[in-house]
Amino acid sequence: MLEIKNLYSGYDGRDILKDISFKVENGENLCIVGPNGCGKSTLLKSIANLLEYRGSVTIDGKEVSSMDRKSFARKVGLMSQITQIYFPYTIYDTVSLGRYAYSKGALSKLSKKDEEIILDSIEKVGLLDIKDKLITELSGGQIQRVFLARVFAQDPDIILLDEPTNHLDLKNQIDLLENLREWIEVNNKIVVGVLHDLNLVQYFADNVLMLKDGQVVAYGNPQDVLNDPILNELYGINIKGFMIDILRKWDVPSITKKNIVK
Protein backbone atom coordinates (compact mmCIF):
# COMPACT_ATOMS: atom_id res chain seq x y z
CA MET A 1 0.00 0.00 0.00
CA LEU A 2 1.09 3.56 -0.78
CA GLU A 3 0.17 6.08 1.92
CA ILE A 4 0.79 9.84 1.99
CA LYS A 5 0.19 11.78 5.20
CA ASN A 6 0.35 15.55 5.72
CA LEU A 7 2.71 16.03 2.77
CA TYR A 8 4.32 19.41 2.11
CA SER A 9 6.73 19.84 -0.79
CA GLY A 10 7.91 22.39 -3.34
CA TYR A 11 10.86 24.28 -4.74
CA ASP A 12 13.34 26.87 -3.42
CA GLY A 13 11.81 26.87 0.03
CA ARG A 14 8.27 27.51 -1.24
CA ASP A 15 5.58 24.89 -0.68
CA ILE A 16 3.62 23.90 -3.78
CA LEU A 17 1.87 21.02 -2.04
CA LYS A 18 0.15 21.70 1.28
CA ASP A 19 -1.05 19.03 3.70
CA ILE A 20 -1.75 16.27 1.16
CA SER A 21 -3.06 12.97 2.55
CA PHE A 22 -4.41 9.88 0.75
CA LYS A 23 -3.68 6.19 0.28
CA VAL A 24 -3.73 3.76 -2.64
CA GLU A 25 -4.31 0.03 -2.19
CA ASN A 26 -2.78 -2.78 -4.24
CA GLY A 27 -4.69 -3.42 -7.46
CA GLU A 28 -5.82 0.20 -7.69
CA ASN A 29 -5.32 2.90 -10.30
CA LEU A 30 -5.42 6.49 -9.02
CA CYS A 31 -5.60 9.41 -11.46
CA ILE A 32 -4.54 12.90 -10.39
CA VAL A 33 -6.34 15.79 -12.09
CA GLY A 34 -6.40 19.56 -11.87
CA PRO A 35 -5.49 22.67 -13.83
CA ASN A 36 -1.93 23.52 -14.88
CA GLY A 37 0.28 24.54 -11.97
CA CYS A 38 -1.80 22.91 -9.25
CA GLY A 39 1.02 20.57 -8.15
CA LYS A 40 0.32 17.30 -9.99
CA SER A 41 3.89 16.70 -11.22
CA THR A 42 5.31 17.95 -7.90
CA LEU A 43 3.26 15.29 -6.12
CA LEU A 44 4.63 12.52 -8.34
CA LYS A 45 8.21 13.75 -7.83
CA SER A 46 7.69 13.82 -4.07
CA ILE A 47 6.39 10.24 -4.06
CA ALA A 48 9.37 9.28 -6.24
CA ASN A 49 11.69 10.82 -3.63
CA LEU A 50 13.08 13.30 -6.15
CA LEU A 51 12.08 16.27 -3.99
CA GLU A 52 12.59 16.83 -0.29
CA TYR A 53 9.30 16.77 1.58
CA ARG A 54 7.82 17.17 5.03
CA GLY A 55 5.26 14.71 6.24
CA SER A 56 5.23 11.05 5.32
CA VAL A 57 5.35 8.96 2.13
CA THR A 58 5.34 5.24 2.91
CA ILE A 59 5.17 2.04 0.90
CA ASP A 60 4.03 -0.96 2.93
CA GLY A 61 4.76 1.11 6.03
CA LYS A 62 8.34 2.03 5.08
CA GLU A 63 9.33 5.67 4.53
CA VAL A 64 10.61 6.14 0.96
CA SER A 65 13.31 8.61 2.05
CA SER A 66 14.93 5.82 4.11
CA MET A 67 15.23 3.36 1.19
CA ASP A 68 18.47 2.81 -0.69
CA ARG A 69 18.47 3.45 -4.44
CA LYS A 70 18.10 -0.15 -5.63
CA SER A 71 15.47 -1.10 -3.08
CA PHE A 72 13.45 1.96 -4.04
CA ALA A 73 13.79 1.17 -7.77
CA ARG A 74 12.26 -2.25 -7.13
CA LYS A 75 9.31 -0.54 -5.47
CA VAL A 76 8.66 2.53 -7.63
CA GLY A 77 9.02 3.32 -11.33
CA LEU A 78 8.55 6.87 -12.63
CA MET A 79 7.78 7.83 -16.20
CA SER A 80 8.14 11.60 -16.52
CA GLN A 81 7.26 13.78 -19.48
CA ILE A 82 9.86 13.23 -22.21
CA THR A 83 11.11 16.47 -23.74
CA GLN A 84 14.46 15.64 -25.34
CA ILE A 85 16.60 12.60 -26.12
CA TYR A 86 20.35 12.88 -25.57
CA PHE A 87 21.63 9.37 -26.23
CA PRO A 88 21.42 7.20 -29.38
CA TYR A 89 20.47 3.89 -27.74
CA THR A 90 18.34 1.28 -29.43
CA ILE A 91 14.84 0.55 -28.16
CA TYR A 92 16.10 -2.73 -26.70
CA ASP A 93 19.05 -1.08 -24.92
CA THR A 94 16.84 1.69 -23.52
CA VAL A 95 14.28 -0.76 -22.13
CA SER A 96 17.06 -2.93 -20.69
CA LEU A 97 17.99 -0.04 -18.38
CA GLY A 98 14.85 -0.93 -16.45
CA ARG A 99 16.61 -4.05 -15.17
CA TYR A 100 19.27 -2.01 -13.31
CA ALA A 101 17.57 -2.59 -9.96
CA TYR A 102 18.09 -6.35 -10.34
CA SER A 103 21.69 -6.30 -11.60
CA LYS A 104 24.58 -7.47 -9.44
CA GLY A 105 26.89 -4.73 -10.66
CA ALA A 106 27.43 -2.06 -13.32
CA LEU A 107 29.20 -4.51 -15.64
CA SER A 108 27.01 -7.56 -15.02
CA LYS A 109 25.36 -9.20 -18.01
CA LEU A 110 21.66 -9.57 -18.52
CA SER A 111 20.29 -12.95 -17.48
CA LYS A 112 17.97 -15.01 -19.65
CA LYS A 113 15.10 -13.94 -17.40
CA ASP A 114 16.10 -10.28 -17.88
CA GLU A 115 16.07 -10.70 -21.65
CA GLU A 116 12.63 -12.33 -21.58
CA ILE A 117 11.22 -9.50 -19.44
CA ILE A 118 12.74 -6.86 -21.75
CA LEU A 119 11.27 -8.43 -24.88
CA ASP A 120 7.89 -8.93 -23.21
CA SER A 121 7.87 -5.26 -22.12
CA ILE A 122 8.68 -4.09 -25.65
CA GLU A 123 5.95 -6.32 -27.07
CA LYS A 124 3.42 -4.86 -24.61
CA VAL A 125 3.87 -1.41 -26.16
CA GLY A 126 3.82 -2.71 -29.75
CA LEU A 127 7.44 -2.03 -30.74
CA LEU A 128 8.92 -5.52 -30.88
CA ASP A 129 9.33 -5.43 -34.67
CA ILE A 130 11.62 -2.35 -34.43
CA LYS A 131 13.42 -3.18 -31.17
CA ASP A 132 16.85 -2.55 -32.75
CA LYS A 133 15.99 0.92 -34.04
CA LEU A 134 17.69 3.94 -32.45
CA ILE A 135 15.35 5.97 -30.26
CA THR A 136 16.70 9.17 -31.83
CA GLU A 137 14.92 8.05 -35.02
CA LEU A 138 11.51 7.59 -33.37
CA SER A 139 8.43 9.80 -33.27
CA GLY A 140 7.35 11.41 -30.01
CA GLY A 141 4.62 8.82 -29.56
CA GLN A 142 7.01 5.92 -30.11
CA ILE A 143 9.50 7.38 -27.62
CA GLN A 144 6.71 7.64 -25.05
CA ARG A 145 5.98 3.94 -25.52
CA VAL A 146 9.69 3.03 -25.21
CA PHE A 147 9.94 4.72 -21.83
CA LEU A 148 6.76 3.03 -20.67
CA ALA A 149 8.29 -0.31 -21.69
CA ARG A 150 11.36 0.57 -19.61
CA VAL A 151 9.13 1.07 -16.57
CA PHE A 152 7.39 -2.27 -17.27
CA ALA A 153 10.83 -3.94 -17.44
CA GLN A 154 11.68 -2.43 -14.06
CA ASP A 155 8.70 -4.41 -12.65
CA PRO A 156 8.08 -2.14 -9.65
CA ASP A 157 5.20 -2.42 -7.20
CA ILE A 158 4.08 1.11 -8.09
CA ILE A 159 4.22 2.94 -11.42
CA LEU A 160 4.04 6.75 -11.39
CA LEU A 161 3.03 8.28 -14.72
CA ASP A 162 3.15 11.95 -15.68
CA GLU A 163 0.82 12.43 -18.67
CA PRO A 164 1.59 9.00 -20.16
CA THR A 165 -0.71 9.51 -23.18
CA ASN A 166 1.14 12.63 -24.34
CA HIS A 167 2.08 12.44 -28.06
CA LEU A 168 -0.02 9.30 -28.60
CA ASP A 169 -2.86 8.98 -31.08
CA LEU A 170 -6.24 7.81 -29.80
CA LYS A 171 -5.72 4.10 -30.49
CA ASN A 172 -2.33 4.08 -28.80
CA GLN A 173 -3.70 6.04 -25.83
CA ILE A 174 -6.33 3.35 -25.28
CA ASP A 175 -3.84 0.52 -25.90
CA LEU A 176 -1.43 2.02 -23.36
CA LEU A 177 -4.13 2.36 -20.70
CA GLU A 178 -5.35 -1.17 -21.36
CA ASN A 179 -1.77 -2.44 -20.94
CA LEU A 180 -1.58 -0.62 -17.63
CA ARG A 181 -4.97 -1.95 -16.52
CA GLU A 182 -3.86 -5.51 -17.30
CA TRP A 183 -0.55 -4.95 -15.47
CA ILE A 184 -2.45 -3.76 -12.40
CA GLU A 185 -4.97 -6.62 -12.41
CA VAL A 186 -2.55 -9.46 -13.19
CA ASN A 187 0.15 -8.33 -10.76
CA ASN A 188 -2.04 -6.73 -8.05
CA LYS A 189 0.05 -3.56 -8.22
CA ILE A 190 -0.53 0.19 -8.18
CA VAL A 191 -0.58 2.94 -10.80
CA VAL A 192 -0.68 6.63 -9.90
CA GLY A 193 -0.97 8.78 -13.01
CA VAL A 194 -1.50 12.36 -14.06
CA LEU A 195 -4.02 12.63 -16.91
CA HIS A 196 -5.45 15.77 -18.50
CA ASP A 197 -8.09 14.07 -20.65
CA LEU A 198 -11.07 13.61 -18.34
CA ASN A 199 -12.66 11.13 -20.75
CA LEU A 200 -9.64 8.87 -20.23
CA VAL A 201 -9.89 9.41 -16.47
CA GLN A 202 -13.53 8.24 -16.55
CA TYR A 203 -12.47 5.24 -18.62
CA PHE A 204 -9.41 4.20 -16.63
CA ALA A 205 -9.42 5.39 -13.01
CA ASP A 206 -10.59 3.50 -9.94
CA ASN A 207 -10.28 6.69 -7.91
CA VAL A 208 -9.54 10.33 -8.70
CA LEU A 209 -7.58 12.89 -6.67
CA MET A 210 -8.37 16.48 -7.64
CA LEU A 211 -5.90 19.24 -6.76
CA LYS A 212 -6.29 22.99 -6.61
CA ASP A 213 -3.44 25.30 -5.58
CA GLY A 214 -1.52 22.36 -4.12
CA GLN A 215 -4.36 21.08 -1.97
CA VAL A 216 -6.84 18.20 -2.26
CA VAL A 217 -10.32 19.51 -3.12
CA ALA A 218 -11.98 16.20 -4.06
CA TYR A 219 -11.20 12.50 -3.79
CA GLY A 220 -13.24 9.43 -4.70
CA ASN A 221 -14.56 7.41 -7.61
CA PRO A 222 -14.62 9.13 -11.04
CA GLN A 223 -18.41 9.38 -11.21
CA ASP A 224 -18.54 11.38 -7.98
CA VAL A 225 -15.43 13.52 -8.41
CA LEU A 226 -16.04 14.43 -12.05
CA ASN A 227 -19.64 15.38 -11.28
CA ASP A 228 -18.62 17.63 -8.39
CA PRO A 229 -19.61 21.27 -9.05
CA ILE A 230 -16.04 22.29 -8.15
CA LEU A 231 -14.85 20.74 -11.44
CA ASN A 232 -16.34 23.54 -13.52
CA GLU A 233 -15.00 26.15 -11.11
CA LEU A 234 -11.52 24.64 -11.34
CA TYR A 235 -11.35 24.61 -15.12
CA GLY A 236 -13.50 27.67 -15.79
CA ILE A 237 -15.79 25.80 -18.19
CA ASN A 238 -18.93 23.63 -18.08
CA ILE A 239 -17.02 20.47 -18.92
CA LYS A 240 -19.93 18.02 -19.06
CA GLY A 241 -21.99 20.43 -21.18
CA PHE A 242 -19.06 20.89 -23.55
CA MET A 243 -18.55 17.14 -23.96
CA ILE A 244 -22.27 16.53 -24.56
CA ASP A 245 -22.26 19.22 -27.25
CA ILE A 246 -19.31 17.49 -28.91
CA LEU A 247 -21.16 14.15 -28.84
CA ARG A 248 -24.11 15.77 -30.60
CA LYS A 249 -21.76 16.78 -33.42
CA TRP A 250 -21.07 13.06 -33.89
CA ASP A 251 -24.79 12.67 -34.52
CA VAL A 252 -25.26 10.20 -31.67
CA PRO A 253 -29.04 9.57 -31.47
CA SER A 254 -29.01 8.58 -27.78
CA ILE A 255 -27.67 11.96 -26.67
CA THR A 256 -30.91 13.84 -26.08
CA LYS A 257 -32.24 16.17 -23.43
CA LYS A 258 -34.30 13.30 -21.98
CA ASN A 259 -31.32 11.16 -21.00
CA ILE A 260 -28.73 13.76 -20.03
CA VAL A 261 -27.79 13.21 -16.40
CA LYS A 262 -28.10 16.54 -14.59
Residue pairs with C-beta under 8 A, 6 or more apart in sequence:
1 23
1 24
1 25
1 26
1 59
1 60
1 61
2 23
2 24
2 47
2 57
2 58
2 59
2 158
2 190
2 192
3 22
3 23
3 24
3 56
3 57
3 58
4 20
4 21
4 22
4 23
4 47
4 55
4 56
4 57
5 21
5 55
5 56
5 58
6 19
6 20
6 21
6 54
6 55
6 56
7 17
7 19
7 20
7 21
7 43
7 46
7 53
7 54
7 55
7 56
7 57
8 15
8 17
8 18
8 19
8 20
8 53
8 54
8 55
9 15
9 16
9 17
9 42
9 43
9 45
9 46
9 51
9 52
9 53
9 54
9 55
10 16
10 17
10 42
10 51
10 214
11 42
11 51
15 214
16 39
16 42
16 214
17 39
17 42
17 43
17 46
17 53
17 214
17 215
18 213
18 214
18 215
19 55
19 215
20 43
20 55
20 214
20 215
20 216
21 216
22 30
22 209
22 216
22 219
24 30
24 158
24 190
24 192
24 207
25 190
26 157
26 188
26 189
26 190
27 184
27 185
27 188
27 189
27 190
28 184
28 190
28 191
28 206
28 207
29 180
29 181
29 184
29 190
29 191
29 192
29 193
29 204
29 205
29 206
29 207
30 190
30 191
30 192
30 193
30 205
30 206
30 207
30 208
30 209
31 193
31 194
31 195
31 201
31 204
31 205
31 207
31 208
31 209
31 222
32 40
32 43
32 44
32 192
32 193
32 194
32 195
32 208
32 209
32 210
32 211
33 40
33 194
33 195
33 196
33 198
33 201
33 208
33 209
33 210
33 211
33 225
34 40
34 210
34 211
34 212
34 234
35 212
35 234
35 235
38 211
38 212
38 213
38 214
39 211
39 213
39 214
40 162
40 194
40 211
41 80
41 81
41 162
41 194
42 51
42 214
43 211
44 78
44 80
44 160
44 161
44 162
44 192
44 194
45 51
45 78
46 53
46 57
47 57
47 64
47 76
47 158
47 160
47 192
48 76
48 78
48 160
49 57
49 64
49 65
49 67
49 72
49 76
50 78
53 65
56 63
57 63
57 64
57 65
58 64
59 75
59 76
59 157
59 158
64 72
64 75
64 76
67 75
70 100
70 101
73 100
73 101
73 154
73 156
74 101
74 102
74 154
74 155
74 156
74 157
75 156
75 157
75 158
76 156
76 157
76 158
76 159
76 160
77 98
77 151
77 154
77 156
77 158
77 159
77 160
78 151
78 159
78 160
78 162
79 147
79 148
79 150
79 151
79 159
79 160
79 161
79 162
79 164
80 162
81 162
81 163
81 166
82 140
82 143
82 144
82 147
82 166
85 135
85 136
85 143
88 134
88 135
88 136
89 134
89 135
90 131
90 132
90 133
90 134
90 135
91 122
91 127
91 130
91 131
91 132
91 133
91 135
91 138
91 146
91 149
92 118
92 122
92 131
92 132
94 135
94 146
94 147
94 150
95 118
95 121
95 122
95 146
95 149
95 150
95 153
96 110
96 114
96 118
96 153
97 150
97 153
98 118
98 121
98 149
98 150
98 151
98 152
98 153
98 154
98 155
99 110
99 114
99 117
99 118
99 153
99 154
100 154
101 154
102 114
110 118
117 153
117 155
118 153
119 128
119 131
120 152
121 149
121 150
121 152
121 153
122 128
122 131
122 149
124 149
124 152
124 179
124 183
125 145
125 146
125 148
125 149
125 152
125 176
125 179
126 145
126 172
126 175
127 142
127 145
127 146
127 149
135 142
135 143
135 146
138 146
139 167
140 166
140 167
141 167
141 168
141 169
141 172
143 167
144 164
144 165
144 166
144 167
144 168
145 168
145 172
145 176
148 161
148 164
148 176
148 179
151 159
151 161
152 179
152 183
156 189
157 189
157 190
158 189
158 190
158 191
158 192
159 180
159 183
159 189
159 190
159 191
159 192
159 193
160 192
160 193
161 180
161 191
161 192
161 193
161 194
162 193
162 194
163 194
163 195
163 196
164 176
164 180
164 193
164 195
165 172
165 173
165 176
165 177
165 195
165 197
165 200
168 176
173 197
173 200
174 203
177 200
177 203
177 204
180 191
180 193
180 204
181 204
183 189
183 191
184 190
184 191
195 201
195 204
195 205
198 226
198 239
198 243
199 243
201 208
201 222
201 226
202 222
202 223
202 226
205 222
206 221
207 219
207 220
207 221
207 222
208 218
208 219
208 220
208 221
208 222
208 225
208 226
209 216
209 218
209 219
210 216
210 217
210 218
210 219
210 225
210 228
210 230
210 231
210 234
211 217
212 230
212 234
217 230
217 234
218 224
218 225
218 228
218 230
218 231
219 225
225 231
226 239
227 240
227 261
231 239
232 238
232 239
244 255
244 260
247 255
248 255
